[in-house]
Amino acid sequence: MSSSGITGISVEDTQALLQQLQRFQETIGGDWRSVISQWQNLQNCWQDRQYDRFQPFFEELCRTYAQCEQQCEEYTQFLEERIRAAEDAAATLNM
């Protein structure tokens, strides 16, 4: 594991984590779009009291997913900033 003495992080490891996180976001995002599509299909035909009981739970799931998606984006941006800072520091040392 290589580490930058100035920034205290391994750029390679941080880039690997960033790439994994981005792939995770893409995978979960695609799956979530499928879930939403299925939910919309189900809403068109589900017409009993159980729907009224389930619907608030699904809305809560949607809110939770949106929060997680936002946090994941924030983590991604943070990692990108750390990588840039480490690369800038390394470039400055090599001047």
TORPA-4810 file (N, C-alpha, C, O; in nm, 3 decimals):
<nodes>
NODE_1_0.085_-0.117_0.000_0.000_0.000_0.000_0.089_0.123_0.000_0.168_0.143_0.092_M
NODE_2_0.076_0.204_-0.104_0.155_0.326_-0.105_0.075_0.436_-0.038_-0.047_0.443_-0.050_S
NODE_3_0.146_0.521_0.031_0.079_0.626_0.106_0.151_0.757_0.083_0.273_0.760_0.072_S
NODE_4_0.076_0.862_0.076_0.135_0.994_0.063_0.169_1.045_0.202_0.083_1.051_0.289_S
NODE_5_0.294_1.081_0.221_0.336_1.130_0.352_0.268_1.260_0.390_0.244_1.285_0.509_G
NODE_6_0.237_1.343_0.293_0.175_1.473_0.322_0.027_1.457_0.353_-0.022_1.514_0.450_I
NODE_7_-0.044_1.380_0.272_-0.189_1.370_0.289_-0.229_1.256_0.381_-0.341_1.255_0.432_T
NODE_8_-0.141_1.160_0.402_-0.172_1.050_0.491_-0.267_0.948_0.434_-0.324_0.868_0.509_G
NODE_9_-0.286_0.947_0.302_-0.374_0.847_0.241_-0.302_0.778_0.127_-0.207_0.831_0.069_I
NODE_10_-0.348_0.661_0.097_-0.301_0.590_-0.021_-0.393_0.630_-0.136_-0.512_0.599_-0.134_S
NODE_11_-0.338_0.698_-0.235_-0.419_0.741_-0.349_-0.478_0.620_-0.419_-0.595_0.620_-0.457_V
NODE_12_-0.397_0.516_-0.437_-0.445_0.397_-0.507_-0.561_0.331_-0.433_-0.661_0.294_-0.493_E
NODE_13_-0.547_0.317_-0.302_-0.654_0.256_-0.223_-0.779_0.344_-0.222_-0.891_0.294_-0.226_D
NODE_14_-0.758_0.474_-0.216_-0.872_0.566_-0.216_-0.942_0.563_-0.351_-1.065_0.566_-0.357_T
NODE_15_-0.866_0.556_-0.459_-0.926_0.545_-0.593_-1.003_0.414_-0.607_-1.111_0.411_-0.667_Q
NODE_16_-0.948_0.306_-0.552_-1.017_0.177_-0.558_-1.150_0.183_-0.482_-1.252_0.133_-0.529_A
NODE_17_-1.147_0.245_-0.364_-1.271_0.260_-0.287_-1.371_0.347_-0.362_-1.490_0.315_-0.367_L
NODE_18_-1.323_0.455_-0.421_-1.410_0.544_-0.497_-1.476_0.468_-0.613_-1.596_0.482_-0.636_L
NODE_19_-1.398_0.390_-0.685_-1.453_0.314_-0.797_-1.556_0.212_-0.750_-1.660_0.194_-0.814_Q
NODE_20_-1.529_0.145_-0.639_-1.624_0.049_-0.584_-1.753_0.120_-0.543_-1.863_0.071_-0.569_Q
NODE_21_-1.740_0.234_-0.479_-1.855_0.310_-0.435_-1.938_0.358_-0.555_-2.061_0.355_-0.551_L
NODE_22_-1.871_0.401_-0.661_-1.942_0.444_-0.781_-2.016_0.327_-0.847_-2.129_0.342_-0.892_Q
NODE_23_-1.951_0.210_-0.853_-2.018_0.092_-0.909_-2.137_0.053_-0.823_-2.243_0.015_-0.875_R
NODE_24_-2.120_0.062_-0.692_-2.229_0.032_-0.599_-2.347_0.126_-0.626_-2.462_0.081_-0.633_F
NODE_25_-2.319_0.255_-0.639_-2.424_0.353_-0.667_-2.497_0.320_-0.797_-2.620_0.326_-0.803_Q
NODE_26_-2.422_0.285_-0.900_-2.483_0.252_-1.029_-2.572_0.128_-1.018_-2.683_0.126_-1.071_E
NODE_27_-2.522_0.026_-0.950_-2.598_-0.098_-0.935_-2.725_-0.075_-0.854_-2.834_-0.114_-0.896_T
NODE_28_-2.709_-0.013_-0.740_-2.825_0.012_-0.653_-2.924_0.106_-0.723_-3.045_0.087_-0.714_I
NODE_29_-2.872_0.207_-0.792_-2.960_0.299_-0.864_-3.043_0.229_-0.969_-3.163_0.255_-0.982_G
NODE_30_-2.981_0.140_-1.044_-3.055_0.063_-1.145_-3.158_-0.028_-1.082_-3.271_-0.038_-1.129_G
NODE_31_-3.119_-0.094_-0.975_-3.213_-0.181_-0.904_-3.328_-0.100_-0.845_-3.443_-0.143_-0.848_D
NODE_32_-3.296_0.017_-0.791_-3.400_0.100_-0.730_-3.500_0.147_-0.835_-3.620_0.150_-0.810_W
NODE_33_-3.451_0.184_-0.953_-3.543_0.223_-1.061_-3.637_0.109_-1.096_-3.754_0.132_-1.126_R
NODE_34_-3.587_-0.013_-1.093_-3.672_-0.130_-1.119_-3.776_-0.147_-1.010_-3.892_-0.178_-1.038_S
NODE_35_-3.735_-0.127_-0.886_-3.829_-0.138_-0.773_-3.940_-0.033_-0.788_-4.058_-0.064_-0.772_V
NODE_36_-3.901_0.089_-0.819_-4.000_0.197_-0.835_-4.096_0.164_-0.950_-4.217_0.186_-0.938_I
NODE_37_-4.044_0.114_-1.058_-4.128_0.077_-1.172_-4.229_-0.031_-1.133_-4.347_-0.023_-1.167_S
NODE_38_-4.181_-0.132_-1.061_-4.270_-0.239_-1.017_-4.375_-0.186_-0.920_-4.491_-0.226_-0.924_Q
NODE_39_-4.334_-0.096_-0.832_-4.428_-0.036_-0.737_-4.537_0.040_-0.812_-4.655_0.031_-0.778_W
NODE_40_-4.498_0.115_-0.913_-4.597_0.189_-0.992_-4.693_0.094_-1.062_-4.813_0.121_-1.069_Q
NODE_41_-4.642_-0.016_-1.114_-4.729_-0.116_-1.176_-4.826_-0.174_-1.075_-4.945_-0.191_-1.103_N
NODE_42_-4.776_-0.205_-0.957_-4.859_-0.264_-0.853_-4.965_-0.166_-0.805_-5.079_-0.206_-0.776_L
NODE_43_-4.930_-0.040_-0.796_-5.026_0.061_-0.751_-5.148_0.066_-0.843_-5.259_0.095_-0.798_Q
NODE_44_-5.128_0.037_-0.969_-5.238_0.043_-1.066_-5.341_-0.067_-1.045_-5.455_-0.055_-1.091_N
NODE_45_-5.302_-0.175_-0.978_-5.397_-0.287_-0.966_-5.425_-0.328_-0.822_-5.518_-0.405_-0.798_C
NODE_46_-5.350_-0.280_-0.727_-5.369_-0.321_-0.587_-5.478_-0.235_-0.526_-5.462_-0.114_-0.510_W
NODE_47_-5.590_-0.298_-0.492_-5.706_-0.220_-0.448_-5.773_-0.280_-0.325_-5.894_-0.300_-0.324_Q
NODE_48_-5.697_-0.309_-0.223_-5.759_-0.354_-0.099_-5.699_-0.278_0.018_-5.613_-0.191_-0.001_D
NODE_49_-5.742_-0.310_0.138_-5.695_-0.238_0.257_-5.547_-0.260_0.285_-5.482_-0.176_0.346_R
NODE_50_-5.495_-0.372_0.241_-5.354_-0.399_0.264_-5.266_-0.296_0.194_-5.158_-0.261_0.242_Q
NODE_51_-5.313_-0.247_0.080_-5.238_-0.142_0.010_-5.224_-0.020_0.101_-5.116_0.037_0.113_Y
NODE_52_-5.333_0.019_0.164_-5.331_0.137_0.252_-5.236_0.117_0.370_-5.181_0.214_0.423_D
NODE_53_-5.217_-0.007_0.411_-5.124_-0.035_0.520_-4.979_-0.040_0.471_-4.887_0.000_0.542_R
NODE_54_-4.960_-0.088_0.349_-4.825_-0.104_0.296_-4.769_0.026_0.240_-4.649_0.053_0.253_F
NODE_55_-4.852_0.106_0.180_-4.808_0.226_0.110_-4.722_0.319_0.197_-4.620_0.368_0.149_Q
NODE_56_-4.759_0.346_0.324_-4.672_0.431_0.407_-4.533_0.369_0.431_-4.434_0.440_0.440_P
NODE_57_-4.528_0.237_0.442_-4.398_0.171_0.459_-4.311_0.191_0.335_-4.190_0.214_0.345_F
NODE_58_-4.374_0.182_0.220_-4.298_0.201_0.097_-4.250_0.345_0.084_-4.139_0.370_0.038_F
NODE_59_-4.333_0.439_0.123_-4.292_0.580_0.121_-4.173_0.603_0.213_-4.081_0.678_0.179_E
NODE_60_-4.173_0.539_0.329_-4.060_0.550_0.422_-3.935_0.490_0.359_-3.825_0.545_0.373_E
NODE_61_-3.950_0.379_0.291_-3.837_0.317_0.221_-3.781_0.413_0.116_-3.660_0.424_0.101_L
NODE_62_-3.869_0.480_0.045_-3.825_0.578_-0.056_-3.746_0.691_0.007_-3.642_0.732_-0.045_C
NODE_63_-3.793_0.741_0.119_-3.721_0.849_0.189_-3.585_0.800_0.238_-3.485_0.871_0.226_R
NODE_64_-3.582_0.681_0.293_-3.456_0.624_0.342_-3.358_0.605_0.228_-3.240_0.637_0.241_T
NODE_65_-3.406_0.554_0.116_-3.318_0.535_0.000_-3.263_0.670_-0.047_-3.145_0.681_-0.076_Y
NODE_66_-3.348_0.771_-0.054_-3.304_0.903_-0.099_-3.195_0.958_-0.007_-3.098_1.017_-0.055_A
NODE_67_-3.211_0.939_0.122_-3.109_0.986_0.217_-2.978_0.910_0.197_-2.870_0.971_0.198_Q
NODE_68_-2.986_0.781_0.180_-2.866_0.700_0.159_-2.797_0.738_0.029_-2.674_0.745_0.022_C
NODE_69_-2.876_0.763_-0.074_-2.820_0.803_-0.203_-2.746_0.936_-0.189_-2.637_0.954_-0.245_E
NODE_70_-2.804_1.029_-0.117_-2.741_1.159_-0.096_-2.611_1.144_-0.017_-2.510_1.205_-0.051_Q
NODE_71_-2.613_1.063_0.088_-2.492_1.042_0.167_-2.383_0.975_0.084_-2.266_1.010_0.095_Q
NODE_72_-2.421_0.881_0.003_-2.324_0.812_-0.082_-2.259_0.912_-0.178_-2.138_0.907_-0.202_C
NODE_73_-2.338_1.002_-0.233_-2.285_1.105_-0.322_-2.188_1.196_-0.247_-2.084_1.235_-0.300_E
NODE_74_-2.221_1.230_-0.123_-2.132_1.313_-0.042_-2.000_1.241_-0.015_-1.894_1.302_-0.021_E
NODE_75_-2.006_1.112_0.014_-1.884_1.034_0.037_-1.800_1.028_-0.090_-1.678_1.038_-0.084_Y
NODE_76_-1.867_1.011_-0.203_-1.797_1.007_-0.331_-1.723_1.138_-0.355_-1.606_1.138_-0.393_T
NODE_77_-1.792_1.248_-0.334_-1.729_1.379_-0.353_-1.612_1.399_-0.257_-1.508_1.453_-0.295_Q
NODE_78_-1.628_1.354_-0.133_-1.521_1.366_-0.035_-1.397_1.288_-0.081_-1.285_1.339_-0.074_F
NODE_79_-1.418_1.165_-0.128_-1.306_1.085_-0.174_-1.239_1.149_-0.296_-1.116_1.149_-0.306_L
NODE_80_-1.319_1.203_-0.386_-1.262_1.270_-0.503_-1.176_1.389_-0.460_-1.068_1.411_-0.516_E
NODE_81_-1.222_1.464_-0.362_-1.145_1.579_-0.311_-1.015_1.532_-0.247_-0.910_1.595_-0.267_E
NODE_82_-1.021_1.424_-0.171_-0.900_1.371_-0.107_-0.798_1.326_-0.212_-0.679_1.349_-0.197_R
NODE_83_-0.846_1.261_-0.315_-0.757_1.215_-0.422_-0.691_1.334_-0.490_-0.570_1.334_-0.511_I
NODE_84_-0.770_1.435_-0.524_-0.714_1.555_-0.589_-0.610_1.622_-0.499_-0.504_1.663_-0.546_R
NODE_85_-0.641_1.633_-0.371_-0.547_1.697_-0.278_-0.417_1.617_-0.270_-0.309_1.676_-0.268_A
NODE_86_-0.427_1.486_-0.265_-0.307_1.402_-0.258_-0.227_1.413_-0.387_-0.104_1.421_-0.383_A
NODE_87_-0.295_1.414_-0.500_-0.226_1.426_-0.628_-0.160_1.564_-0.642_-0.049_1.575_-0.692_E
NODE_88_-0.230_1.667_-0.598_-0.172_1.803_-0.603_-0.049_1.812_-0.513_0.052_1.871_-0.551_D
NODE_89_-0.057_1.752_-0.395_0.057_1.754_-0.303_0.175_1.678_-0.363_0.289_1.722_-0.352_A
NODE_90_0.147_1.565_-0.427_0.254_1.487_-0.489_0.316_1.564_-0.605_0.438_1.561_-0.624_A
NODE_91_0.233_1.633_-0.683_0.284_1.711_-0.796_0.371_1.826_-0.747_0.473_1.857_-0.808_A
NODE_92_0.332_1.888_-0.637_0.410_1.998_-0.581_0.546_1.948_-0.534_0.647_2.017_-0.552_T
NODE_93_0.549_1.830_-0.476_0.676_1.774_-0.429_0.769_1.740_-0.546_0.891_1.748_-0.532_L
NODE_94_0.712_1.704_-0.658_0.791_1.663_-0.774_0.838_1.780_-0.859_0.905_1.760_-0.960_N
NODE_95_0.804_1.901_-0.821_0.845_2.019_-0.900_0.989_2.053_-0.873_1.041_2.149_-0.930_M
</nodes>
